[in-house]
Amino acid sequence: MSSRSTLPSTVYLLGLTIFSLVTAEFMVAGMMPALADAFSVSLAQVGNLIAFYALGMAIGGPLVTVLLLSRGISNKRSLIALLICYVVAGAIAAAAQSYLVLAAARVVMGISSAVCIGLCMTVCAALVTPERRGRAVSVVLAGLMLSPVVGVPLTTWVEQHFGWRASAWLVVVLAMLCTVLASKRLPASANGSEPPLRQQVADMKNAPLWAAYVTSGLIIGATFAAFSYCTPILIQEVGVAPKFVAPLLALYGVANVLGNWVVGRLADRYMMAIVGWGLAIMVLALSGFALAGHHLWLNLMCFLALGLTGVALNPAMVARVMKAAEPGALVNIMHTSVITAGLAFGSWAGGVTIDAGLGLRSPLWVGAAMALAGLLTLVRPIAMRRSQALCD
């Protein structure tokens, strides 16, 4: 069978599932002013809704995964159960009448999402032969890449025409559809058929894996320190009309997809170089965005440069993790959790600087600092690789 033969339709279903999960996570960025007005809270508090979701992913995801592994529950049953939990929490969020209820619901959504994303990656790997695994995983990850292109602009457009609750219910319906299809289409697996918890914990006991985790967390944290507040920055600081925000978010998403395509083609061969250069570009783009003033084209160029890097570096980040350890469910979910811990910190720190009176662009400096920290984490690994190459 050719390596380019058709993948199972269930691989695309897993990609659609991740698309729905990631859209729900990021959609707040496109409707911050509306949510602030609806619940009479500050923009920083709305930004915290992204952080709460990410915090649930970072802390709750691994804990729930350990519980599932310890009980020997199969990956399919675990995925369906967590998707149902996600749909219920999403419905509560869509119907919420208070900020606290909305925030609590998003924490539960985040916990469910972290486990579901990790399980989608693990289930995907089991659906295909090893030589087709890379292609299949790239299709599943396309759901993450397409979220900024289609999901966030769509939910922003729906919010502007029908209100934020309509956007929230749209995501719930999509997640419900994925749940039903997954229950019917994914192949069954027996309880206890996955690697035991002890083995998966042992796979994580190595320094290169945790070094990769830290860099990944800083990359995504830097990205969302800025992206979480991009809508008010574009409208209030850059002077972009609200009706043009959704198209700009779509253009940012196109940059994500383009960057992901390039990184995906080069990640296996030039993994560390891509991560290093990507972080360097992020430092320049975020600093330039913070200093661009009212120069429209400079603002937009820096904004799109962030789209070409940031989340688009994901294939290289995943390749680094897969090289460091066997990518079982726990390794995958822990990677997701560390990334979202960085996301939560970036969104929270950006809101803190706004509340401190440092201006709407201050989160951009938070992002630049995190990207610089990520760049510094690569100094030792790159030096060790070069030293090893010289010895060889």
VOPAGU-2260 file (C-alpha; in pm, 1 decimal, decimal comma):
REM VOPAGU-2260
SITE   aa  ch    i         X         Y         Z
SITE  MET   A    0       0,0       0,0       0,0
SITE  SER   A    1     133,0     344,1     -91,2
SITE  SER   A    2     232,2     578,2     189,5
SITE  ARG   A    3       5,1     832,2      27,5
SITE  SER   A    4    -300,4     606,5      37,5
SITE  THR   A    5    -620,3     734,4     191,2
SITE  LEU   A    6    -621,7     763,2     568,6
SITE  PRO   A    7    -912,3     621,0     769,7
SITE  SER   A    8   -1203,5     863,3     794,2
SITE  THR   A    9   -1176,8     840,3    1172,2
SITE  VAL   A   10    -844,3    1028,5    1154,1
SITE  TYR   A   11   -1028,8    1326,5    1006,0
SITE  LEU   A   12   -1297,5    1289,0    1272,1
SITE  LEU   A   13   -1029,8    1321,9    1540,9
SITE  GLY   A   14    -903,1    1636,1    1365,2
SITE  LEU   A   15   -1255,4    1780,6    1368,1
SITE  THR   A   16   -1283,7    1697,7    1737,8
SITE  ILE   A   17    -964,5    1889,1    1818,2
SITE  PHE   A   18   -1091,5    2174,2    1601,4
SITE  SER   A   19   -1404,3    2206,4    1815,9
SITE  LEU   A   20   -1205,5    2190,3    2141,3
SITE  VAL   A   21    -947,6    2449,2    2038,0
SITE  THR   A   22   -1209,7    2685,2    1893,4
SITE  ALA   A   23   -1391,3    2686,3    2228,9
SITE  GLU   A   24   -1064,6    2763,6    2404,1
SITE  PHE   A   25    -966,7    3057,8    2183,0
SITE  MET   A   26   -1304,2    3204,1    2082,5
SITE  VAL   A   27   -1301,1    3438,7    2384,4
SITE  ALA   A   28   -1019,8    3636,8    2219,7
SITE  GLY   A   29   -1253,6    3740,8    1937,4
SITE  MET   A   30   -1542,2    3857,0    2159,7
SITE  MET   A   31   -1375,8    4021,3    2458,3
SITE  PRO   A   32   -1565,5    4354,1    2442,8
SITE  ALA   A   33   -1902,1    4174,3    2416,3
SITE  LEU   A   34   -1830,5    3947,9    2714,7
SITE  ALA   A   35   -1703,3    4242,2    2919,7
SITE  ASP   A   36   -2030,3    4426,8    2854,7
SITE  ALA   A   37   -2249,2    4119,8    2911,9
SITE  PHE   A   38   -2105,2    4042,8    3256,2
SITE  SER   A   39   -1995,4    4396,9    3354,9
SITE  VAL   A   40   -1632,6    4293,3    3405,2
SITE  SER   A   41   -1297,4    4428,4    3284,8
SITE  LEU   A   42   -1113,5    4313,9    2972,7
SITE  ALA   A   43    -852,8    4158,2    3200,2
SITE  GLN   A   44   -1122,5    3946,8    3368,1
SITE  VAL   A   45   -1247,1    3834,2    3027,8
SITE  GLY   A   46    -890,1    3744,2    2936,5
SITE  ASN   A   47    -883,0    3530,8    3248,5
SITE  LEU   A   48   -1156,5    3313,4    3093,9
SITE  ILE   A   49    -886,6    3189,7    2855,3
SITE  ALA   A   50    -650,0    3144,8    3147,4
SITE  PHE   A   51    -911,8    2950,2    3349,3
SITE  TYR   A   52    -969,4    2713,5    3056,7
SITE  ALA   A   53    -594,7    2665,8    3019,7
SITE  LEU   A   54    -550,8    2619,1    3395,0
SITE  GLY   A   55    -805,6    2338,9    3390,6
SITE  MET   A   56    -611,2    2176,6    3107,4
SITE  ALA   A   57    -277,0    2218,0    3283,7
SITE  ILE   A   58    -374,2    2085,1    3626,9
SITE  GLY   A   59    -682,3    1873,3    3580,4
SITE  GLY   A   60    -582,4    1700,3    3256,7
SITE  PRO   A   61    -292,3    1492,6    3396,9
SITE  LEU   A   62    -482,9    1409,7    3716,5
SITE  VAL   A   63    -782,6    1274,4    3525,9
SITE  THR   A   64    -550,2    1085,8    3290,1
SITE  VAL   A   65    -372,5     915,9    3580,6
SITE  LEU   A   66    -711,9     817,5    3724,4
SITE  LEU   A   67    -824,3     667,5    3392,2
SITE  LEU   A   68    -496,3     480,8    3341,0
SITE  SER   A   69    -499,8     346,1    3696,0
SITE  ARG   A   70    -845,0     199,5    3635,9
SITE  GLY   A   71    -744,4      47,7    3300,2
SITE  ILE   A   72   -1024,7     220,5    3106,5
SITE  SER   A   73    -979,4     197,6    2730,3
SITE  ASN   A   74    -886,7     502,5    2525,7
SITE  LYS   A   75   -1215,0     504,2    2333,1
SITE  ARG   A   76   -1434,2     483,6    2643,4
SITE  SER   A   77   -1225,7     751,8    2812,4
SITE  LEU   A   78   -1251,2     980,6    2509,1
SITE  ILE   A   79   -1629,5     945,6    2480,2
SITE  ALA   A   80   -1682,4    1000,5    2853,8
SITE  LEU   A   81   -1468,1    1315,7    2856,6
SITE  LEU   A   82   -1637,2    1449,8    2542,6
SITE  ILE   A   83   -1976,5    1409,9    2710,5
SITE  CYS   A   84   -1844,1    1595,5    3015,2
SITE  TYR   A   85   -1713,9    1867,2    2781,6
SITE  VAL   A   86   -2050,9    1907,7    2608,6
SITE  VAL   A   87   -2234,5    1940,0    2941,2
SITE  ALA   A   88   -1986,4    2200,8    3069,3
SITE  GLY   A   89   -2007,4    2387,8    2738,0
SITE  ALA   A   90   -2386,3    2402,1    2765,1
SITE  ILE   A   91   -2359,3    2542,5    3118,7
SITE  ALA   A   92   -2114,9    2807,1    2992,5
SITE  ALA   A   93   -2345,4    2903,7    2704,5
SITE  ALA   A   94   -2638,7    2947,5    2943,9
SITE  ALA   A   95   -2440,3    3112,1    3226,5
SITE  GLN   A   96   -2600,5    3417,3    3387,0
SITE  SER   A   97   -2297,9    3513,0    3597,5
SITE  TYR   A   98   -1925,2    3548,7    3541,3
SITE  LEU   A   99   -1843,2    3296,6    3816,7
SITE  VAL   A  100   -2060,2    3024,5    3658,8
SITE  LEU   A  101   -1903,4    3091,2    3319,2
SITE  ALA   A  102   -1551,9    3078,3    3466,9
SITE  ALA   A  103   -1622,5    2753,5    3654,6
SITE  ALA   A  104   -1771,0    2591,2    3343,9
SITE  ARG   A  105   -1465,2    2683,9    3140,7
SITE  VAL   A  106   -1236,9    2522,6    3399,9
SITE  VAL   A  107   -1429,0    2194,4    3357,2
SITE  MET   A  108   -1415,6    2237,2    2978,0
SITE  GLY   A  109   -1040,1    2282,8    3002,4
SITE  ILE   A  110    -992,3    1965,7    3208,3
SITE  SER   A  111   -1199,0    1762,5    2962,6
SITE  SER   A  112   -1027,9    1921,9    2662,5
SITE  ALA   A  113    -675,3    1838,6    2780,6
SITE  VAL   A  114    -755,2    1469,7    2818,9
SITE  CYS   A  115    -949,3    1458,8    2490,6
SITE  ILE   A  116    -667,2    1618,7    2288,1
SITE  GLY   A  117    -409,1    1378,7    2430,8
SITE  LEU   A  118    -637,7    1081,2    2369,8
SITE  CYS   A  119    -707,9    1195,3    2012,9
SITE  MET   A  120    -333,6    1187,1    1943,0
SITE  THR   A  121    -294,3     845,0    2104,5
SITE  VAL   A  122    -599,7     695,2    1930,7
SITE  CYS   A  123    -479,1     837,8    1599,4
SITE  ALA   A  124    -142,6     662,4    1634,5
SITE  ALA   A  125    -323,7     331,9    1689,8
SITE  LEU   A  126    -542,8     371,1    1379,6
SITE  VAL   A  127    -258,7     354,7    1125,2
SITE  THR   A  128      64,3     167,0    1063,6
SITE  PRO   A  129     386,9     323,4    1200,8
SITE  GLU   A  130     503,6     440,1     856,5
SITE  ARG   A  131     181,4     641,4     812,9
SITE  ARG   A  132     168,3     771,9    1167,3
SITE  GLY   A  133     337,4    1106,2    1095,8
SITE  ARG   A  134      94,9    1190,4     816,7
SITE  ALA   A  135    -203,7    1088,0    1029,2
SITE  VAL   A  136     -89,9    1298,1    1326,2
SITE  SER   A  137     -41,6    1600,2    1097,8
SITE  VAL   A  138    -405,2    1565,1     986,0
SITE  VAL   A  139    -525,6    1553,7    1345,9
SITE  LEU   A  140    -312,3    1857,4    1434,0
SITE  ALA   A  141    -465,5    2039,3    1136,6
SITE  GLY   A  142    -772,4    2074,6    1356,2
SITE  LEU   A  143    -566,3    2290,7    1588,7
SITE  MET   A  144    -423,0    2494,0    1300,5
SITE  LEU   A  145    -759,7    2551,3    1133,6
SITE  SER   A  146    -921,1    2679,3    1451,6
SITE  PRO   A  147    -771,4    3031,4    1415,0
SITE  VAL   A  148    -849,7    3028,1    1039,5
SITE  VAL   A  149   -1211,6    2914,4    1054,8
SITE  GLY   A  150   -1326,3    2862,0    1413,1
SITE  VAL   A  151   -1231,2    3189,1    1582,6
SITE  PRO   A  152   -1334,6    3418,0    1291,6
SITE  LEU   A  153   -1663,1    3224,6    1256,1
SITE  THR   A  154   -1748,4    3252,8    1625,2
SITE  THR   A  155   -1651,3    3621,9    1615,4
SITE  TRP   A  156   -1882,7    3680,3    1317,3
SITE  VAL   A  157   -2167,6    3490,9    1485,5
SITE  GLU   A  158   -2117,0    3694,1    1805,0
SITE  GLN   A  159   -2129,7    4022,3    1613,6
SITE  HIS   A  160   -2455,8    3926,5    1439,3
SITE  PHE   A  161   -2636,3    3702,5    1688,8
SITE  GLY   A  162   -2463,2    3751,4    2024,6
SITE  TRP   A  163   -2196,8    3565,0    2219,3
SITE  ARG   A  164   -2433,5    3293,1    2340,8
SITE  ALA   A  165   -2504,3    3188,3    1982,2
SITE  SER   A  166   -2130,0    3138,3    1931,9
SITE  ALA   A  167   -2105,6    2933,3    2251,0
SITE  TRP   A  168   -2397,9    2709,1    2150,1
SITE  LEU   A  169   -2249,6    2662,1    1802,9
SITE  VAL   A  170   -1934,7    2512,4    1957,0
SITE  VAL   A  171   -2142,5    2292,1    2188,6
SITE  VAL   A  172   -2339,5    2150,7    1893,3
SITE  LEU   A  173   -2017,7    2076,6    1703,0
SITE  ALA   A  174   -1866,4    1900,0    2006,0
SITE  MET   A  175   -2188,9    1699,8    2048,0
SITE  LEU   A  176   -2172,1    1591,8    1682,7
SITE  CYS   A  177   -1810,5    1479,2    1727,2
SITE  THR   A  178   -1907,7    1283,9    2038,4
SITE  VAL   A  179   -2183,9    1093,3    1858,0
SITE  LEU   A  180   -1964,7    1019,0    1555,3
SITE  ALA   A  181   -1671,6     908,9    1772,3
SITE  SER   A  182   -1892,3     668,6    1969,0
SITE  LYS   A  183   -2012,6     508,9    1646,2
SITE  ARG   A  184   -1703,3     520,9    1423,5
SITE  LEU   A  185   -1397,8     468,9    1642,7
SITE  PRO   A  186   -1293,6     103,6    1677,9
SITE  ALA   A  187   -1356,5     -53,6    2015,5
SITE  SER   A  188   -1066,8    -146,2    2242,6
SITE  ALA   A  189   -1071,3    -361,7    2551,8
SITE  ASN   A  190   -1014,2    -216,3    2896,7
SITE  GLY   A  191    -651,7    -262,3    3001,0
SITE  SER   A  192    -526,0    -281,6    2640,7
SITE  GLU   A  193    -319,7      38,7    2672,4
SITE  PRO   A  194      30,3      52,0    2833,1
SITE  PRO   A  195      -2,9      45,2    3214,0
SITE  LEU   A  196      35,4     358,2    3423,1
SITE  ARG   A  197     372,1     247,5    3566,8
SITE  GLN   A  198     524,7     213,2    3220,5
SITE  GLN   A  199     391,5     550,7    3102,9
SITE  VAL   A  200     523,5     723,0    3415,5
SITE  ALA   A  201     865,1     562,5    3358,7
SITE  ASP   A  202     869,4     700,4    3001,4
SITE  MET   A  203     853,6    1052,7    3142,1
SITE  LYS   A  204    1159,5    1023,8    3365,3
SITE  ASN   A  205    1413,5    1196,7    3140,6
SITE  ALA   A  206    1554,4    1549,1    3132,5
SITE  PRO   A  207    1532,3    1610,2    2753,2
SITE  LEU   A  208    1156,3    1552,4    2764,3
SITE  TRP   A  209    1102,8    1810,0    3038,5
SITE  ALA   A  210    1334,8    2054,8    2863,1
SITE  ALA   A  211    1114,2    2021,3    2555,4
SITE  TYR   A  212     804,7    2072,3    2770,1
SITE  VAL   A  213     939,2    2397,7    2917,7
SITE  THR   A  214    1027,0    2544,3    2576,6
SITE  SER   A  215     682,6    2450,1    2441,0
SITE  GLY   A  216     510,1    2615,3    2735,9
SITE  LEU   A  217     703,6    2938,5    2687,0
SITE  ILE   A  218     631,9    2946,1    2312,7
SITE  ILE   A  219     256,0    2914,5    2355,5
SITE  GLY   A  220     254,5    3137,4    2663,8
SITE  ALA   A  221     430,5    3413,0    2469,8
SITE  THR   A  222     184,6    3375,2    2183,8
SITE  PHE   A  223    -127,7    3402,5    2396,2
SITE  ALA   A  224      -0,9    3678,2    2621,6
SITE  ALA   A  225     -47,5    3880,3    2301,7
SITE  PHE   A  226    -327,5    3695,4    2119,4
SITE  SER   A  227    -561,6    3696,9    2420,5
SITE  TYR   A  228    -581,2    4076,6    2396,5
SITE  CYS   A  229    -540,4    4122,3    2021,4
SITE  THR   A  230    -901,2    4233,1    1961,3
SITE  PRO   A  231    -896,4    4537,2    2196,2
SITE  ILE   A  232    -539,0    4619,0    2087,2
SITE  LEU   A  233    -636,4    4619,1    1719,6
SITE  ILE   A  234    -951,3    4823,3    1781,0
SITE  GLN   A  235    -840,7    5069,8    2049,9
SITE  GLU   A  236    -467,1    5102,8    1986,0
SITE  VAL   A  237    -421,9    5037,1    1614,0
SITE  GLY   A  238    -754,5    5191,7    1509,0
SITE  VAL   A  239    -895,7    4892,6    1319,4
SITE  ALA   A  240   -1275,4    4907,6    1271,1
SITE  PRO   A  241   -1456,1    4627,2    1459,5
SITE  LYS   A  242   -1596,7    4482,9    1135,0
SITE  PHE   A  243   -1243,0    4412,6    1012,8
SITE  VAL   A  244   -1136,1    4219,5    1324,3
SITE  ALA   A  245   -1281,4    3884,9    1209,3
SITE  PRO   A  246   -1105,9    3903,4     868,2
SITE  LEU   A  247    -777,9    3991,2    1040,1
SITE  LEU   A  248    -817,1    3695,8    1275,8
SITE  ALA   A  249    -878,4    3478,1     970,5
SITE  LEU   A  250    -562,9    3617,6     807,3
SITE  TYR   A  251    -372,3    3543,1    1127,5
SITE  GLY   A  252    -505,8    3188,2    1106,3
SITE  VAL   A  253    -391,9    3158,1     744,4
SITE  ALA   A  254     -45,4    3260,7     863,6
SITE  ASN   A  255     -72,8    2983,7    1127,8
SITE  VAL   A  256    -154,0    2725,7     861,3
SITE  LEU   A  257     122,5    2845,3     629,2
SITE  GLY   A  258     376,4    2845,6     910,7
SITE  ASN   A  259     259,4    2501,0    1022,6
SITE  TRP   A  260     298,8    2366,3     668,1
SITE  VAL   A  261     655,7    2495,5     640,1
SITE  VAL   A  262     752,6    2382,2     990,7
SITE  GLY   A  263     594,1    2042,0     932,6
SITE  ARG   A  264     807,5    1986,9     622,4
SITE  LEU   A  265    1132,1    2081,4     797,1
SITE  ALA   A  266    1078,7    1978,7    1160,2
SITE  ASP   A  267    1225,2    1627,1    1139,7
SITE  ARG   A  268    1553,6    1746,1     988,3
SITE  TYR   A  269    1597,5    2092,3    1140,7
SITE  MET   A  270    1395,2    2062,1    1461,1
SITE  MET   A  271    1609,3    2270,6    1699,5
SITE  ALA   A  272    1699,2    2531,2    1437,6
SITE  ILE   A  273    1332,2    2588,3    1355,8
SITE  VAL   A  274    1238,0    2629,6    1721,1
SITE  GLY   A  275    1530,2    2868,6    1776,9
SITE  TRP   A  276    1465,8    3086,6    1473,5
SITE  GLY   A  277    1092,4    3080,8    1542,8
SITE  LEU   A  278    1147,0    3213,9    1894,1
SITE  ALA   A  279    1385,7    3481,6    1768,2
SITE  ILE   A  280    1123,7    3600,8    1518,0
SITE  MET   A  281     863,2    3602,4    1794,8
SITE  VAL   A  282    1081,0    3829,3    2011,8
SITE  LEU   A  283    1121,2    4074,7    1722,7
SITE  ALA   A  284     754,3    4058,7    1618,1
SITE  LEU   A  285     614,9    4111,8    1968,0
SITE  SER   A  286     859,8    4394,1    2045,4
SITE  GLY   A  287     783,6    4557,8    1711,5
SITE  PHE   A  288     408,6    4525,5    1771,0
SITE  ALA   A  289     448,1    4691,3    2111,1
SITE  LEU   A  290     643,5    4983,2    1959,4
SITE  ALA   A  291     451,8    5021,8    1630,9
SITE  GLY   A  292     226,9    5305,5    1749,0
SITE  HIS   A  293     -28,2    5407,6    1483,7
SITE  HIS   A  294     171,4    5271,8    1188,2
SITE  LEU   A  295     -97,2    5037,8    1055,1
SITE  TRP   A  296     116,1    4826,7     824,8
SITE  LEU   A  297     390,0    4779,2    1084,0
SITE  ASN   A  298     129,7    4666,5    1338,1
SITE  LEU   A  299     -22,3    4420,7    1092,5
SITE  MET   A  300     315,0    4287,0     975,4
SITE  CYS   A  301     416,9    4213,4    1334,5
SITE  PHE   A  302      75,5    4059,9    1407,5
SITE  LEU   A  303     105,1    3827,4    1107,0
SITE  ALA   A  304     468,0    3743,2    1188,2
SITE  LEU   A  305     342,5    3614,8    1522,0
SITE  GLY   A  306      94,2    3400,0    1328,9
SITE  LEU   A  307     372,0    3253,2    1113,4
SITE  THR   A  308     553,5    3142,3    1429,6
SITE  GLY   A  309     387,0    3088,1    1770,0
SITE  VAL   A  310     131,4    2808,2    1741,0
SITE  ALA   A  311     271,6    2722,0    1396,7
SITE  LEU   A  312     585,1    2585,7    1567,6
SITE  ASN   A  313     371,3    2301,3    1705,4
SITE  PRO   A  314     503,0    2029,3    1465,4
SITE  ALA   A  315     860,1    2100,0    1574,7
SITE  MET   A  316     756,1    2101,9    1941,9
SITE  VAL   A  317     576,1    1767,5    1900,6
SITE  ALA   A  318     871,5    1620,5    1708,3
SITE  ARG   A  319    1104,7    1717,9    1991,9
SITE  VAL   A  320     878,6    1551,2    2250,5
SITE  MET   A  321     838,4    1236,6    2040,1
SITE  LYS   A  322    1215,1    1213,7    2003,0
SITE  ALA   A  323    1263,7    1244,1    2378,9
SITE  ALA   A  324    1008,3     980,1    2488,2
SITE  GLU   A  325     758,7     721,3    2364,6
SITE  PRO   A  326     440,6     927,7    2300,6
SITE  GLY   A  327     188,0     743,8    2514,4
SITE  ALA   A  328    -130,2     904,0    2645,0
SITE  LEU   A  329      36,3    1043,8    2958,1
SITE  VAL   A  330     329,6    1194,7    2766,9
SITE  ASN   A  331      91,3    1356,8    2516,0
SITE  ILE   A  332    -146,4    1491,8    2779,4
SITE  MET   A  333     137,0    1620,7    2996,1
SITE  HIS   A  334     273,8    1807,3    2693,4
SITE  THR   A  335     -69,2    1961,4    2638,5
SITE  SER   A  336     -90,2    2051,3    3006,7
SITE  VAL   A  337     250,6    2219,6    3021,3
SITE  ILE   A  338     168,7    2414,8    2706,4
SITE  THR   A  339    -159,8    2533,7    2851,0
SITE  ALA   A  340       8,0    2622,3    3180,7
SITE  GLY   A  341     223,2    2859,3    2977,6
SITE  LEU   A  342     -89,7    2984,5    2799,3
SITE  ALA   A  343    -264,8    3045,5    3130,7
SITE  PHE   A  344      32,7    3232,4    3270,8
SITE  GLY   A  345      70,9    3444,1    2957,9
SITE  SER   A  346    -298,0    3541,1    2949,0
SITE  TRP   A  347    -301,4    3610,8    3324,3
SITE  ALA   A  348      22,2    3813,5    3321,1
SITE  GLY   A  349    -101,6    4017,8    3026,6
SITE  GLY   A  350    -419,0    4102,6    3218,8
SITE  VAL   A  351    -217,9    4195,2    3528,2
SITE  THR   A  352     -13,0    4448,2    3331,7
SITE  ILE   A  353    -329,6    4604,0    3188,8
SITE  ASP   A  354    -488,6    4628,4    3535,1
SITE  ALA   A  355    -164,7    4783,2    3663,3
SITE  GLY   A  356    -216,7    5074,1    3423,4
SITE  LEU   A  357      64,8    4985,6    3185,4
SITE  GLY   A  358    -158,9    5011,7    2879,1
SITE  LEU   A  359    -329,6    4775,3    2636,0
SITE  ARG   A  360      -2,1    4696,7    2459,5
SITE  SER   A  361     172,8    4585,4    2778,6
SITE  PRO   A  362      81,0    4216,4    2721,7
SITE  LEU   A  363     295,3    4232,3    2408,6
SITE  TRP   A  364     599,3    4296,8    2627,4
SITE  VAL   A  365     501,0    4002,2    2847,2
SITE  GLY   A  366     496,4    3787,1    2533,7
SITE  ALA   A  367     833,1    3918,9    2416,1
SITE  ALA   A  368     988,1    3839,2    2755,8
SITE  MET   A  369     848,5    3484,0    2752,1
SITE  ALA   A  370     972,8    3426,8    2396,8
SITE  LEU   A  371    1318,5    3547,8    2499,4
SITE  ALA   A  372    1310,6    3308,9    2796,7
SITE  GLY   A  373    1217,0    3027,9    2558,3
SITE  LEU   A  374    1510,4    3117,0    2335,3
SITE  LEU   A  375    1745,5    3100,1    2633,3
SITE  THR   A  376    1620,9    2748,6    2720,5
SITE  LEU   A  377    1766,3    2628,2    2390,4
SITE  VAL   A  378    2123,0    2741,8    2463,0
SITE  ARG   A  379    2226,6    2432,0    2656,5
SITE  PRO   A  380    2053,7    2170,3    2434,0
SITE  ILE   A  381    2202,4    2324,2    2119,2
SITE  ALA   A  382    2546,9    2346,7    2279,5
SITE  MET   A  383    2524,8    1980,9    2386,2
SITE  ARG   A  384    2420,3    1872,1    2036,7
SITE  ARG   A  385    2709,4    2059,1    1880,9
SITE  SER   A  386    2952,8    1913,6    2134,3
SITE  GLN   A  387    2824,8    1564,6    2062,6
SITE  ALA   A  388    2853,6    1623,5    1687,3
SITE  LEU   A  389    3216,5    1732,4    1726,8
SITE  CYS   A  390    3294,6    1422,7    1936,1
SITE  ASP   A  391    3139,2    1199,9    1670,7
